[in-house]
Amino acid sequence: MGISREQVRKTGELAKLSLEEAELNRLATQLQEFLDYVNVLAAMPAGSTILEVADSGVKLSEREQVSCLSQAQVVALAPDTWQGMVRVPREIEYD
């Protein structure tokens, strides 16, 4: 049973997101891929290493390998930091 467009629409409404019709199929696929991966992780024995998870044979999709900045590089570039983390202003207002 996969994630339906209607489930994506309802989830978007709960999250107060404005989703376009064209986005619903793409997001449904991405959410299903995420849930499939969570199921793989849940099935792994406690204490499994990341290499064992990677060797499980589950491939979410064909994506390019990209290099990422290290935490130190990100912190060095950030305008505001605290204890090695990037601080950002609160943007969400709660009802």
C-alpha positions, 0 to 999 in steps of 0.5 A: 500500500503506497502513499496516495495523493490524498494523503499527501494533500491532507498532510500538506494541509496539516503542515500548512503547506500550499501544494500544487497539483503537479507536486502531489505525485512527486511528493507521494513517491518521495514519502513512500521511498522514505517510509520504505527506508524506515522499514528497512532500518526498523528490520535491522537488528539493534546495534547494526552499523551504517555499513550493514544498513548500506549493504542491505541492498535497498536503493531508494533511487539513483541519485548523484553522489555530492560532496558536503561541507564538514560541520567545521566548514558550515560553522565557519561560514555561518553568521551566528553560531553557538557551541558548534551549531548554526543558530537561525532566527525563529520563523514559525509563529505558533497559534 
